[in-house]
Amino acid sequence: MTETTRNRLLGLLLLLVGAVGILLMSGVSPGGGKLPWFLAGCCQGLGAVLLLTGTPPWHSARWRASWHPLRPPN
């Protein structure tokens, strides 16, 4: 299994965890605590990024500021 495939599977898992969390919280306590809703949203956002791109958002090759503009990356 390649790293990209593993990242996409992890993204799918995070999307499912976020969706289940949102469904459970809406049935238990609508508008109750804000932290569980925030965490479920974070799971959904990170899962979507991993599923669509196959690389984590903190990967250094994704950011222009991760390398010096006058020196090309190795």
N, C-alpha and C positions, 0 to 999 in steps of 0.2 A: 504494500500500500504506500503510495507516494505521500509526501507531506501535504500537498495541495488537497488530495482526496481526504486525508485525515482531518484537515482543517474544515473542509466542507461538511463532513459528517458531524464534526463537533458543532459547527454552526447550525445544522439542522436540529441537533439535540438541544442546543440553547434556545432556538426558536420554539421548540415544543415545550420546554420547561417554562419559558416566559408565558406562552399561551395558556398552559395549564394553571400557572400561578394567577394570571389575571382572571381566568374563569372561576377558580376557587375563591378568590378574594371578592369577586363581585357577588357571589352567592352568600358568602359568610358575613362580610362587613362592607357594604358599599360606602366608600368614602371614609372608612375607619382610620387606619393608620396610613400615613403617606410613605413611610419607608418601604413596606412590602410592594406597594405599587411602583415605586421608583426602581427597586431591584428587579421586578418583573420586566419593566420597560428597558432596563439596561441589558437584561438577558436577550430580549427581543432585538435590540439594536445591534449588539455584538454578534448575535447569531446571524442576523441579516448580512452584516459585513463579511463575516467568515464564509457564509454560504455563497454569496455573490462573487467575491474576489478570490477566495482561497488563501488569502494571506491575512494575518492579524493586523489590526490598525496600528499597532505599535512597531511593526516591522520597519527597520531603518531605511529600506530601499523605497518606501512609499512617500517619504517626506523630503521635500526639496531642502529644507534646513538641516538635514542630517549629514550633508557634506558641504565642504567649503566651496563657495562659488568660484574661486580662482584656481582651485585644485580639483580636477575631475576625480571621481571615486575610482578606487583601484579595481 
